[in-house]
Each structure stands twice: as C-alpha cells, then as structure tokens.
Amino acid sequence: MSQSVAQVSFASVHVITDLSAIPTGLFASGSVVTIGAYDGLHVGHREIIEQVTKRATADRRTSVLVTFSPHPAQILRPSEAPKLLTDRDQKLRLLESTGIDAVVMIAFDRIQAQETPEDFVKRVLVDALDVKCLIVGEDFCFGKDRRGNVELLTQQGVQYGFVVEPSHLVAGHDDVTASSTYIRLLIQNGDIEAANMYLGRQHELAGTVVHGDARGRTVGFPTANVEVPKMLCQPGDGVYAGWYVRPARDGEPERVYPAAINIGRRPTFYVDAPVSLIEAHVIGETDIDLYGEVATLRFVKRLRGEQKFSGVDELKVQLMLDIANAEAALNA
C-alpha cells in the first residue's frame, strides 16, 4: 500500500488503508463483509449494506465494506472511465450513516489489477479480516480478468470456512434496477429528480469557488463559479433548484442556502464556449464573500434547459423567473 495513513477514525467508522496496521481486536470475532466500488451509495448499495450490518449485529461480528481507490476503471480504461457520483470523502461521509463498522480502502493500481481472485480472497478477506460471511450483489465480479464471481467465492468459502450470500438487485421507482451506471445517465440527461430517487438523497457536487467573468454581478444576479473536479458526474446543461452549502469553519456549523444553479456555456454571451460552467446564485444573499471556499451543491429539480436570449434585459426577466421557480421548488 502506498497510502500514508494506515488507519484513521472517520467519526464512527474505522477507515483502513493498510492491512498490516489493523487495530488489535477489531476483527477478533470475525467479520461480515461486502465488496465493491459502491460509487454513489445508492438505494441498491444501501440495501446490501443493511444486510451486512444486520447480519453482523446478529452474529456479534464486525461489519466491513471493502472498496477501491481510485475507481478501478480510472486505472484500467481511463479514457472510458465513468464520471463518479461520489468522491472519496463524500463516500465516507455517506457510509457514516449506514452503521457500517469499518471501511477498507484498497489502493488500486495496475499491480493490484493483476491479483487473482483467489489471492485477493486469501490476503484480504481471510488473513486480514477473518471473514465469516460475505454478502455481494448477485452480478458481482472482481479480480484479474474479472474471474471472481459468486460461484468462485462460494468455492473459496468452502475452502476457508465462510459463507457467501448473494443479494438480489434492487428495482427503482420505474422498475429499472438501481445501478450507478443508470443513475449517471439520468444525471447527465438532467433528470435529477429520478436520479435522486435512485440515490435516496440529493445528488451533490463539491468544488472550489473561483473567480469568473463577473457577468452575473453586472446584471444584478451575482453567482458563485464552482469549479468541480472533472472526474465527477455533473448534471446536463440547464437551470436547477438546489442548495448551496457553505463549509463549517471558525467553530460555526455548515450553512445551507437556497440556490438557483446554472450549468452551461452561456450562449447569450459566448458563441462557442469550450466547456460548461457551474454557477450558483445564492437566493437572498447579494453581498457574501464565497471566493476560495469549498462549496457543496445539492441538486433538487431541473427547472429548464439552457437558452440563448436576445440580450441582457430578456435574460434578467428569465433570471427573476428562475429564482422564483427555484424558491417554489425548494419550498414544495
């Protein structure tokens, strides 16, 4: 492992990045484990994690989620890697609410990608975690050439004395199976309400507030230009109702403000902007300094697609309507 921190406490969750430095006694009674990328921690993921925590409680064992950092696709096929629904820290924050006892973060690189499923089971699950029960999705695959599946794991369980319980996939509100891939598609198409139903929460993006061209302020609607890491999945171009979250600082808790969020290339001012920008207008606040802070945006509802207006006056009228519609959506 190349991680500098061997084991840390992330509030109520043990986060382990070095299998040689596991706290003494953490797995003294064995463990109940699940494995996967768990990007997004959607309703399907939470169903599996709930099975793990309930089984661990009943058997008086430690509940464990084994995951990988970075996402394996970023190493194996970087040009095709999916945009992530959660970054590392967000994933850990979400895991706090699940009741899981420990999270094992496996550093994923091309060397790790060559490890056989059998070696992974012995090194990680058996020797490090003393697994007694393994719960994974019925379509789970891992290891070199993705040979590791429920059938192989069951065979390994017979050899090493643990049971494997495949978990059925969870269907969403429209009978489509909950999956990170499907949720990404919904978000990128701007269908944020459906995505949120599958996530079981509001989709979030975190980024640094940077200086832009100040056009919002010049037309009377100042915005925070939030620069989000390119690896994260952002909604399709359009205007959204959402929340702007300022981080806790100086002993004060985080502060949450209603916001109208625009994602797009601003065709009213630019003919061919190269990338879409994320700009959040904090409703009711016109004179707060946000530059340099890390903001979190929570998306609630898509209000409209991106439009090109004839000029600033027409744009102002629409912005006033957007703010009113955002407030109505957030108060619904």
N, C-alpha and C positions, 0 to 999 in steps of 0.2 A: 504494500500500500504506500502511496506517495503522500497521503493526507498528513498534515502536520498535527492535527488534533486527533488523538486516539479515541477518546470517549468524552462526551460532554453531556450535560444535562440541559435539555431544551424544555424548561418548565417541568411538566410531569412525565416527559418521555426521555428515556435514555437513547442518545444518538451515538451509535458505534461506527467508527470509521477504521478501526484497526482491530482485527480479530485476535491479535495477540495481547490486547490490553483490555479485555472484557472484565468488568468489576467482579471481584470474587463473590461467588454465591448467587449471581444474577440468574443463572440457569441451573441451580442446584437441584431443582425438582423437574428438570426438563422443560421443553418449550412446545408451544403450538405456533406454527409458522405459516405465513403466506409469502409468496414471492411474486414480483412483477414490477413493471415500470411505474404503475399507479399514477400516471400523468393525469392531473385534473381532480383526482379523488371524487369521481362522480358517484351517482347513486348505486351503480353496479359494484364499484370498488368498496363502497361503504357496507354493502350487504355482505361481502366476503369478510371484511374486517370485523363486522359484528359477529359473524360466525366464529372467527378466531378468538375474539375476546370472551365470548360466552363459553366456548369450549375450554379455554384456559382457566377461566374462573371456576368452572365446574370441576376440572381436574386438578386445580391448585397448581397450575404451571404458569410460566411466563409467556405472554403473548408477544409475538415478534413479526414485524414486517421487514422483509429483505427486499431492497430495491437497488437501483444502479444510478451512478452519477459519473459522467453525464448520461443522457439517454443513449442507449446502445446505437440507435440509428445515426446519431451525430458522429459516431466513430466509424461505423461500418459502411454507411452510404450518405455522407454529408450533403451531397447535392440533392438528395431526395428526403432528407430528414424532415419529419413533421414539425410544424410550429408547436411549441409547448403551451399547454394550458396552465401550467404552474411552474414557477422556478423552484429551486431547491428550498429556499427559506419559506416560501408560501406553502409548499407541500408539507413541510414540518409543522408549520402553524396549524394547518388543517388537520394533521394527524393528531395533534393535541386533543382535539375534541372527540376523537373516536374511542378513547380509552385504551389504546394500544400501549403496552409497557415499554417496548424497545423498537427502535428502527436501526437496521443495519444497512449502511450505505456502502455498497461495493463499488470501488473505483473501477470504472470501465474504460479499458483501452484495448489496443489490438492484441496485446498479450492475453488479457482476460478473455477476449473473444475466442481464443484458441483452446480454452479449457473445456474438456469433455464434460458432459452432464454428470457422468459417474464421479469424476474427480471433484466437481463442484459439490455434489451431494455429500461426499466424504469429508471434504475440507471445511465446508461452511455449515451444512445442516447437522451433520453427525458430530464431528470433532469439536466445533466451536459452540454450537447452540444446543446440542443434545436433544434434537427434535424427537418428539413422541407422536405428534400429529401434524400433518401437512395439509393445508386447505388451499386449493388453487382453482382458478376458472377451468371449466372442462376443456377449453381450447388452448390452454397454456402451453407454450413452448419456450425452451431456453437452451443455452449451451452451444458448443460448436456444431455448425450445420443444423441448428435448431432440432437436434435429435431428442432433447429432453422433453418428454410429454407425460401425460398422466399414466400411460402404460409403463413407461420406463421407471417413473418414480414409484409406482406400485411395486415393481420388481425390486427396486432398491430398498423399499420399505420392508419387504420380506427379509432381505439380507441383513439389514441393520436394526430392525425392530421398531419401526414407526409405521403408522397407518396413513394412507392418503385418502382424502375426501374431496372429490371433485365438486365444485359448486356450479350450479346452473346459472346461466347468464340472465341478467335482469332486463325485462322489457320496459320501455318507457311509456309515456302517455299515449303515443300513437302506435304502440305495439312493435316499435323498432327497438332492437336490442341496444341497451346503453353501451356505448363504446367511446373511447377518446377520439377515434377517427371520425365517427359520425358527429360528435359534438364540435370538433374543429370545423367540419363542413358547415354546420349550422352557423357558427360564429362568423366565419369568413363570408357567408352569404347574408349576414346581417340579421339573421333570425335569432336574436338574442334571447327572446322570451322562451322559445323552445329549448335553446341551449341551457338556459338557467334551470329549466325543469329537469333536464337530464343531469345537470351538475348538482342539483339540490341546493343551490346557492347562486348568488350573483357572480357572473364572470368578472374577474379582476385583472387589471394590468398595473404594474408598478414601474415608475420611471422617474428620472430627474427632470425638474422644471428648468428649462434653458431659455435663453433669450431668442426671440424670433424677430419678425419684422415690425412688431407692434401695431399691425393694422387693426386688430380688434380694439385697441385702446383709442386709436384715432377716429373710429366710427362710433365710439361710445359704449363698446362692449368688450372690455378687457378680458383676455384669455391667458391661461397658463399653457405654455407649449411644453407638453410632456414627452420627453424622449425615452421611448421604451426599447429595451433590447430587442434586436432583430429576431432572436430565436423564439420570441413569444407570439402567441396567436392573437392577432388583433381583429376586431370586427371589420366588416366591409365598410367602404366609404358611405357616409351618411351622418345624420344627426341623431343623438341618443339622449335620453333622460338617464341620469345616473347620479352617483355620489362622488364627491371629491373628498378624500381622506388625508388630512394633514397628520404627519407622524407625531408621536408623543415626544416631548422634549422639555427640558428645564423643569422636570417634575410634574408637568401637566400631561393629562391623558391625550390620546389622539382625538382630533376634532373632525367631525363629519359635516359636510356642507352639501346642499342640493346643487346640482350642476347640469348644464346643457353642454354636451360633449360633441364636438365636430371632428370627424375623421375624413380627410380628403385632400385634394390637390388645389383647392380654392380657384376654380375656373373663372370666377368673376374677375380675378386679378392676374392670373397666370394662364398662358396659353398651353404650356406643356410642362408642368411641374414634374420633376423626376420621381418623387415619392409622396406618399400620403403622410400628412402630419396629424398629430392628435392634439387638439386644443380644447381645453375645458374652461367654460365660463362659470365661475362660482356665483351662483344666484344670490343677489342681495349684498354682495361684497364687491366694492369697486376700488378699494384702496388698501389691500393687504399685500405684503411682500412675500411672494412664493418662490422667488428665484433661488435655485441651488438646493432646494429641499427635495426629498424623495416623496412623490405623491402616489397614492393608490387610487385608481379609478374603478368604480363598481358600476357595471352597466345593467340597466333595468329594462329599458324599452327603446326600440328604434322608432324615431318619430317621422323620418322622411329620408329619401335618398339625397345625394349631393346634387345641387342645382347651380346653374350659371345665371346670374342676374344681370339686368341691363345696366345697373350702376349701383352706387352706394346707397341711394335713397330706397330703392327697391329691396336691397339687402337688409337695411335697417328694419324695414317693416317685417320682413320674414324673421329676422332675429328676435324681435319682440314677440312674435307669434311662437317661435321655437321655445323661448323661455317660459311663456305661459303654458304651453303644452307639456313642457318638462315638469313644471310645478304640479300640474294636474295629474300627470302620470305617477309622480313620486308620492302624491298625497292620496292616490286611489286605494 
